[in-house]
Each structure stands twice: as C-alpha cells, then as structure tokens.
Amino acid sequence: MFLKSTRTAIITIALFTLITGVFYPLLVTGIAQLVFPAKANGSLIKKEGKVLGSALIGQPFSDPKYFWGRPSATSPFVYNAAASVGSNYGPLNPALLDGAKKRIQDLRAADSSNTQPIPVDLVTASGSGLDPHISVAAALYQAGRVARSRNLAEAKVRLLVDRNTEGRQLGLLGEPRVNVLQLNLALDDLQSKPEVK
C-alpha cells in the first residue's frame, strides 16, 4: 500500500510539473509571441537596429536639452530594473521632505526664469522607482528650458509634448502622460531633420 501511494504521488508530481512548469509556460509564451510580440519582448525602443531602451522603464536624463523623468529610488544606480523599489519614506519622514527640497533646488537652478509651480512628479519617486512617464504638466514645466537649450521655439517643443501625450487607458483609467524616452527621441529626430521650407 505504501509503495502504491508513493508511486502515485511521484507520478502526480511529475505530471503536474510537466503541465504547470513546462507545457503551460510554453503555451502562454507562444501565444504572447504571436499576439503581441513587441510587448512580450519588453516593449523595446529601437533605432536603426540598436536598442535604446524600453517604453516600460525610465532612463536618467540630466542634460538641460532633454526632458527629465521622475526621480528613481532604486539602487545601486537609478532606474535599476533589477531592484524595483520606492523610497518607502513615510509622509512624516524628514528624508522625504529633504529629498523633495533638493530636487526643487536643482529644478530651479536649471531654469531660474521658470516661476511656475513644480509638478509633484518631478520631485517625488514612484513606488517602483522605474516610471518611464511624467505628467503632461511636468513635461510642459520643462518645455522652456528644453527649447532654450536647443535653440527651438517653445511653441514647437510644446507641440511635440502634445504629439507624444498618451491618453487614458481605455479612455478612462489613469491620467494623460508622456513617455520621457520617446519624447526625447522625438526631440532628437526633430533637430536632425532639415527645416522644410
């Protein structure tokens, strides 16, 4: 009786290991590759065959001619996809306020002529620390600095922000947002093309 029960248990474990550990993952991966291959492979952004990043993970930008993303709290470096984490500072933690004050100072120093209120997503990290998006307000806040750094009309930069704004998911979930990497690539493309007369 013991041997029969043990054999049944071993066969059951082996069978379910094959079903749930091999066949099901292969089936799901195959369907994903057929139905939405770009998303299944990480939503990679490529230019001339070279991978520049992912539409799902933020990247650090510090040059004034680029839009800056939401701060990242990952370590040992920012936007570390292997260490997705927020700062976990509570609202009463002085480190949260100190970090926000430092970011406000940095933003004011980078564009001292800008007197607009700074959008909160430019001074606080998200729960994942990997956000690739900023709010439309955060992008528009930076438009003047980016335009001056690139010798472009601010209206042209604002139009580019508008063209790269993603709407609400399914028309009602979330808020309109801008993917920072895609916007910065659009800026580079705009300046690499000769003016059409």
C-alpha positions as CSV (number, residue, x, y, z in Angstrom):
1,M,0.0,0.0,0.0
2,F,2.8,2.4,0.9
3,L,4.7,1.7,-2.4
4,K,1.5,2.2,-4.4
5,S,0.8,5.6,-2.7
6,T,4.4,6.7,-3.1
7,R,4.4,5.8,-6.8
8,T,1.0,7.6,-7.3
9,A,2.4,10.7,-5.6
10,I,5.6,10.7,-7.7
11,I,3.7,10.3,-10.9
12,T,1.3,13.1,-9.9
13,I,4.2,15.4,-9.0
14,A,5.9,14.6,-12.3
15,L,2.7,15.1,-14.3
16,F,1.9,18.5,-12.7
17,T,5.5,19.6,-13.0
18,L,5.3,19.0,-16.8
19,I,1.9,20.6,-17.1
20,T,2.5,23.7,-15.0
21,G,6.2,24.0,-15.3
22,V,6.8,23.2,-19.0
23,F,3.6,23.0,-21.2
24,Y,1.7,25.9,-19.7
25,P,4.6,28.4,-19.8
26,L,5.4,27.4,-23.3
27,L,1.8,27.8,-24.4
28,V,1.5,31.2,-22.8
29,T,4.8,32.4,-24.2
30,G,3.9,31.2,-27.7
31,I,0.5,32.9,-27.6
32,A,2.2,36.2,-26.4
33,Q,4.8,36.0,-29.2
34,L,2.1,35.5,-31.8
35,V,-0.5,38.1,-30.5
36,F,1.7,40.9,-29.2
37,P,5.4,40.2,-29.8
38,A,6.7,43.7,-29.1
39,K,5.1,43.7,-25.6
40,A,6.2,40.2,-25.0
41,N,9.8,41.1,-25.6
42,G,9.9,44.1,-23.3
43,S,8.4,46.9,-25.4
44,L,11.9,47.8,-26.6
45,I,12.5,51.1,-28.4
46,K,14.9,50.6,-31.3
47,K,16.5,53.0,-33.8
48,E,18.5,51.7,-36.8
49,G,18.5,48.2,-35.2
50,K,20.0,49.5,-31.9
51,V,18.1,49.1,-28.7
52,L,17.8,52.5,-27.0
53,G,15.7,51.4,-24.0
54,S,12.2,50.2,-23.1
55,A,9.0,52.1,-23.2
56,L,8.3,50.5,-19.7
57,I,11.4,51.6,-17.8
58,G,12.6,55.1,-17.2
59,Q,16.1,56.3,-18.0
60,P,18.2,59.0,-16.4
61,F,18.5,62.3,-18.3
62,S,20.4,65.2,-16.8
63,D,21.3,67.3,-19.8
64,P,19.2,70.5,-19.9
65,K,18.4,69.9,-23.6
66,Y,16.4,66.8,-22.6
67,F,13.2,66.3,-20.6
68,W,13.9,64.8,-17.2
69,G,11.9,61.9,-15.8
70,R,10.5,61.2,-12.4
71,P,13.2,60.6,-9.8
72,S,14.2,57.0,-9.2
73,A,14.8,55.5,-5.7
74,T,16.4,52.3,-7.0
75,S,20.0,51.3,-6.1
76,P,22.9,50.9,-6.6
77,F,22.0,53.1,-9.6
78,V,18.8,54.9,-10.7
79,Y,16.3,53.1,-12.9
80,N,17.8,49.8,-12.0
81,A,15.2,47.3,-13.3
82,A,16.7,44.5,-11.2
83,A,15.9,46.5,-8.0
84,S,12.5,48.0,-8.4
85,V,11.7,49.8,-5.2
86,G,10.3,53.0,-3.9
87,S,12.0,55.1,-1.2
88,N,9.4,53.8,1.3
89,Y,9.7,57.1,3.2
90,G,6.5,57.9,5.1
91,P,5.0,61.4,4.9
92,L,6.5,62.3,8.3
93,N,10.0,61.1,7.4
94,P,12.3,64.1,7.1
95,A,14.3,62.4,4.4
96,L,11.3,62.6,2.1
97,L,11.0,66.4,2.6
98,D,14.8,66.8,2.3
99,G,14.9,64.9,-1.0
100,A,12.0,66.9,-2.4
101,K,13.6,70.2,-1.4
102,K,16.9,69.2,-3.1
103,R,15.1,68.3,-6.3
104,I,13.2,71.6,-6.2
105,Q,16.5,73.5,-5.8
106,D,18.0,71.5,-8.7
107,L,15.0,72.3,-11.0
108,R,15.1,76.0,-10.0
109,A,18.8,76.1,-10.7
110,A,18.4,74.5,-14.1
111,D,15.8,77.0,-15.1
112,S,15.8,80.1,-12.8
113,S,13.5,82.1,-15.1
114,N,10.7,79.5,-14.6
115,T,8.4,80.6,-11.8
116,Q,5.6,78.1,-12.4
117,P,4.8,75.7,-9.6
118,I,6.8,72.5,-9.9
119,P,4.7,69.4,-10.6
120,V,4.9,66.9,-7.7
121,D,6.0,64.0,-10.0
122,L,9.3,65.8,-10.7
123,V,10.3,65.8,-7.1
124,T,8.9,62.5,-5.7
125,A,9.8,59.0,-6.7
126,S,7.2,56.4,-7.5
127,G,6.5,53.1,-5.8
128,S,8.5,51.2,-8.4
129,G,11.3,53.8,-9.0
130,L,11.1,52.9,-12.7
131,D,8.4,55.1,-14.1
132,P,9.0,55.9,-17.8
133,H,6.3,58.5,-17.8
134,I,5.7,62.0,-16.4
135,S,2.6,64.0,-16.3
136,V,1.8,66.5,-19.1
137,A,2.2,69.3,-16.5
138,A,5.7,68.0,-15.7
139,A,6.6,68.0,-19.4
140,L,5.2,71.4,-20.0
141,Y,7.0,72.8,-17.0
142,Q,10.3,71.8,-18.6
143,A,9.4,72.9,-22.2
144,G,11.0,76.4,-21.8
145,R,14.4,75.1,-20.6
146,V,14.5,72.4,-23.3
147,A,13.6,74.9,-26.0
148,R,16.2,77.4,-24.9
149,S,18.9,74.7,-24.7
150,R,18.1,73.5,-28.2
151,N,17.5,77.0,-29.8
152,L,14.0,76.0,-30.6
153,A,10.7,77.9,-30.3
154,E,9.0,76.9,-27.1
155,A,5.7,76.5,-29.1
156,K,7.5,73.8,-31.2
157,V,8.6,72.0,-28.1
158,R,5.1,72.2,-26.6
159,L,3.6,70.9,-29.8
160,L,6.0,67.9,-29.6
161,V,4.8,67.3,-26.0
162,D,1.2,67.3,-27.2
163,R,2.0,64.9,-30.0
164,N,3.7,62.5,-27.6
165,T,1.0,62.6,-24.9
166,E,-0.6,59.3,-24.3
167,G,-4.3,59.3,-23.3
168,R,-6.1,57.5,-20.5
169,Q,-6.1,53.7,-20.7
170,L,-9.3,52.5,-22.3
171,G,-10.3,56.2,-22.3
172,L,-11.0,56.3,-18.6
173,L,-8.2,54.8,-16.5
174,G,-5.3,56.9,-15.2
175,E,-4.2,60.3,-16.4
176,P,-2.7,61.5,-19.7
177,R,1.0,61.1,-19.6
178,V,4.2,61.5,-21.6
179,N,6.9,58.8,-22.1
180,V,10.2,60.7,-21.4
181,L,12.4,58.5,-23.6
182,Q,10.1,58.6,-26.6
183,L,9.7,62.4,-26.2
184,N,13.5,62.9,-26.0
185,L,14.0,60.7,-29.1
186,A,11.3,62.8,-30.9
187,L,13.3,65.9,-30.0
188,D,16.5,64.5,-31.4
189,D,14.7,63.4,-34.6
190,L,13.2,66.9,-34.9
191,Q,16.6,68.5,-34.8
192,S,18.3,66.0,-37.0
193,K,15.9,66.7,-39.9
194,P,16.5,69.8,-42.1
195,E,13.9,72.5,-41.9
196,V,11.1,72.1,-44.5
197,K,10.5,75.4,-46.4
